[in-house]
Amino acid sequence: METPPSKCYEKARCNHCEGAGCIYCDKTGYVLVQAPACKCRHCEGDGCIYCGFTGWAGLKGKYDE
């Protein structure tokens, strides 16, 4: 069996704190999102439950590799 291709992630500035560091980005100011980084289609980058309040689509989850 073939293994599925791994996802590529890139660093994006957290839109909730604008890079200052908050609970949603683990106080780093940045989050990892699937490349290429795209703003969340639900909130257009403002932050909502679908993007974990970071403003980005394809946010890397805690258990994603």
Sequence and secondary structure as in RCSB ss.txt:
>XXXX:A:sequence
METPPSKCYEKARCNHCEGAGCIYCDKTGYVLVQAPACKCRHCEGDGCIYCGFTGWAGLKGKYDE
>XXXX:A:secstr
        EEEEE TTTTTS  GGGTTSSEEEEEEEEEE TTTTTS  GGGTTSSEEEE  TT  
